[in-house]
Amino acid sequence: MRRNYIIIVYVVILLSVSVAVGAIPLDLIIMVDTSESMEAYFDDLVHFLITGIIEKNLQKGDVFHLIRFSDRPVHEMTQTITGTESIKAIERELYFLKQKLLFGRYTDLVEAIRFTIEYAEGLTTQNNKKMLLLTDGIHEPPPESRFAHMDPESVKAEVKKYAQSIIRKNGWSVHILRIPLNGTAVDVQKSDEVVKDREHVASGTRDDTGDETKVRPEPSGDTEGGDEKIKGDDSILDIFSDNTDSTIVDYNKEEKSDLPYKSGGFPRLEFPGDLGRQGTIIAIPFHIENFQHRDIIIKLVSLETHGRNILHGSVSPKRVPANTRVPFRVRIKLPPDFPKGPAELPISLTFGDDNRISPREGVIGFYYTGDVGVNFMPFVIENFQCILIILIIIALLVILFVFIRKRIFEGIFSDFIRPAEWGERAKPGFIEGDTLIEMRVSFQNPHIGFRNIHKIDENKRLSVGGGLSSFLVFLIPVPSHIAEISCENGVYVFTPIREELFPDLSGPVKNCLNKEIPLVSSHNYRTYLVFTRYESPLLKLNRILHSVEQ
């Protein structure tokens, strides 16, 4: 039975590890506009965006889908990522796509959205879905399209309906890269005919037939460098974006290297520069930039070099807030045979999440000194906040320990160390025959050793109350030294100091032994103090035994 139990535990642990390491496969569906207005940008989109996403962000088991659209949407290709060969196959297909492609006269953007959603719904539900739309936002459907005869408000209602069907699905996300309406971003001169056609299209007017409705992004009155600005409230893209909780990224030629991350919503891992002199254990200061408008969690599983995992210690999951760049420090431990001197170490990181962070491979440079452990000063600087918090916690624990020791420690452990009294009255032990006075408080635990048992010498006064008082009241919160008890010519006298806490007393209580003295706290909680002569259980038992003998 025990063996079966161990086997079950082992299987559960194995399954939990595999779930943590394995990410959910992703269906990446790219919708690329292939109308005439997009021709000048097509090479840039293929080389700097599509291939960048495939090579950097897709993992084994992911599936790449390409849908092109102009007058109508067409499913161009589907390829499962199995390794480098499958990625090369996608790149070859994209390379030959432009050679055989005829850029269309029309752009049915709404039909492309509808087609892609329907296509994605037909895929397996086990994969997450990421839809990336690449277009200039022009919607000019051909005459045969059902959207060509709709008024603009009806078209917008259709777009909202499709968008809301996406937002209700778990694991689905939408990302949009908007191409500008003019060719200045790629420095391509368009012919006068195309420019006039684009201006006609952007105006949202009807053609000569008067039959087809062209819903276009309208230029606003503001201009900057001759570029047209699209009004967000009239754009099909803005309506689609607002209702899918997605972000529109505007194409910028100067930021091509960022396009795969910004437009696809993929987080970016930034490698550090040269790390300087390092020992056996190295803290690597990565950075993570989250381009999405939602928080993400990053989980690092391993960090390998030459097939060996050199990650030192576990790494807690890292929360990265929306649209922020945060530090991400991990430690590695170099193998014993690592050579001293300048080093460039190739590393590969494995993440156990669904965020497709990249790049996952890179090189770190440093000078290996051969020292064991982490260089002290860099370690202190990098972990200063953690070290400061630890020191503060230790200081608080020490203060708490001293405080508890003063109040309770002596009483709790007095039965073991058997001191006679505390403070200035401490002696090696109680002398037999001494008169000891014990204070008891109603409902308060009296079994606290000798904490509330003291000898009161003639003309001496002992304090009563909370805090560090000789006779301690801890059942209810009261101030320290609220009263005193003294011995005057063999008579014990209780004298209230804080008279408001003893409203039933009119002054000192003489012969106070075996009398109930009422105490009322500041919160009107009433209890009673009773002072009696103390007889130790050992003497009491000895007396009983002697009486039996007699």
RAQUIZI-V548388 format. One record per helix or strand of 3 or more residues. SS is the DSSP state (~ for helix, > for strand). FROM is the first residue (numbers start at 1). TO is the last residue. If there is no record, write none. Layout:
BEGIN
SS,FROM,TO  SS,FROM,TO
END
This chain:
BEGIN
~,2,21  >,26,33  ~,36,57  >,63,69  >,73,80  ~,84,100  ~,109,121  >,128,135  ~,152,167  >,172,178  ~,184,186  ~,192,202  >,219,224  >,227,230  ~,236,244  >,248,250  ~,253,264  >,268,270  >,281,289  >,296,298  >,300,305  >,318,320  >,325,333  >,341,351  >,361,368  ~,376,382  ~,384,412  ~,414,417  ~,423,425  >,436,441  >,453,455  >,461,465  >,483,488  >,491,496  ~,499,501  >,516,520  >,526,533  ~,537,549
END
